[in-house]
Amino acid sequence: MYSYEDRIRAVELYIKLGKRVGPTIRQLGYPTKNALKGWHREFEHRLDLPMGYARREPKYSLEQKQAAVKQYIALDRCIAATIRTLGYPSRETLSDWIREAFPQSRQAIVGSVRRPKYPDSMKLAGVRELCSRPGSAQAVAEKLGVCRPTLYNWKNQLLGPEAPASMKRRNLSPPVSAPQLAELERQLETLQRQVRQLQLERDLLEKATEILKKGLGVDLQLLANREKTLLIDALKEHYGVPALLAQLGLPRSSYFYHRARVKVADKYVDARRAITEIFETNHRCYGYRRLQASLSRHHVTISEKVVQRLMKQESLVVAKPKRRKYASYLGEISPAPENIINRDFQADAPNEKWLTDITEFQIPAGKVYLSPIIDCFDGMVVSWTLGTSPDAELVNTMLDAAIETVAETTERPVVHSDRGGHYRWPGWLTRMSDANLTRSMSRKACSPDNAACEGFFGRLKTELFYPRDWKSTSVEQFIEVVDSYIRWYNEKRIKISLGYLSPIEYRASLGLAA
């Protein structure tokens, strides 16, 4: 909000400069283009400006607001149905009313109902009983604990829709002769053999995917003899060794040879387990170097090449980076300070150089914005804020939290940012001046000038955001996940440049933190 004197000064300068918006804003550092033109139109109409801002009447009354919230509850908390019924307000306005009325409802639990998964052996037994049943299909379904349509779906999956659903004897007219009955029995045996053969092939492909990490389209005949041996050992209880040997084309002698070798203990079995556990508990982002360093912490000494090989065998793949950048540039709304950092992101001590920026996360539930401050000394995130709007409150709250960390010290870091409007608004400038902090800005449209902060965003999105599916995640849940990641980043995530220590561990080793 600007005072009467500020607005009059802006209008007079605007007229003096020949109604040129750009020079006026550059000289004053305020306001926006539309605000300046609006003040000028009002000045021309009234030959003056009002002393204060007239408070606008609310668009909706309190009764309308309460009625909308009640209708929302009555319609099973459906925003779309409420708007269709009442004809007002917008989705955003109704969401604000709901959050105001029920502040505890921001936390949500997303669940889903999954269909029960039946084992393949149960499906096979069910199809057998269906085709050879003496009674009704409903009785077979009740015996297995499933519904009748499910039983017929199993039959269609294994035998096809054209196959008959029953092979039971019926009182036919004319009566079935002995040769016809024998033919039917032969067909039944043939179908049963075909079902078992298809089930065998399917189980082999599934085990190849599960144990050997192969694709479903793999050619079983091209597998190594050792891999075939592993498949036989996994399925021999169900199908027997001879049937599996014939299906895979593996000689009996080769099977027993490789079986004996497989029984020899894997000397890396503990290392495999440890590598997988470290990889999964650290957001699946550790490469072989950091995995090898983490193993050394647990007194497990193996080479980087062995770690690489074990990662490949266990299918531990680190996500690759993607590029997408949020832009907050609003023009040269105020004078830009000098680029003091000048791409020198090295610092000899904490709280010498701070970097800041804003990044955007777009998930199906909505957009989330992150504003952190990064210390160039060790890359630690000094403070951060997460919100659903990239407004002044987002960056100002973050700056207040960062200032508190150095308020009782003599340290006054240089705060470097890009040329976004958030770092040129009065609130930010006032806070920087009151805390006696030095401003530094990148050149226009030059992201390398703030590369260290951009690098943090890249690591966060590569390790956390891109590899996951966020379809069933609410905005509140996503904010909690990102907050948890940043805390893990500061406290546990090891960095090669810090001697395989986390930022907090590194400061503790130097006696700079408790």
Secondary structure, 3 states (H helix, E strand, C coil): CCCHHHHHHHHHHHHHCCCCHHHHHHHHCCCCHHHHHHHHHHHHHHCCCCCCCCCCCCCCCHHHHHHHHHHHHHCCCCHHHHHHHHCCCCHHHHHHHHHHHCHHHHCCCCCCCCCCCCCHHHHHHHHHHHHCCCCCHHHHHHHHCCCHHHHHHHHHHHHCCCCCCCCCCCCCCCCCCHHHHHHHHHHHHHHHHHHHHHHHHHHHHHHHHHHCCCCCCCCHHHCCHHHHHHHHHHHHHHHCHHHHHHHHCCCHHHHHHHHHHHHCCCCCHHHHHHHHHHHHHCCCCCCHHHHHHHHHHCCCCCCHHHHHHHHHHCCCCCCCCCCCCCCCECCCCCCCCCCCCCCCCCCCCCCCEEEECCEEEEECCEEEEEEEEEECCCCCEEEEEEECCCCHHHHHHHHHHHHHHHCCCCCCCEEEECCEHHHCCHHHHHHHHHCCCEEEECCCCCHHHHHHHHHHHHHHHHHHHCCCCCCCCCHHHHHHHHHHHHHHHHHCCCEHHHCCECHHHHHHHCCCCC
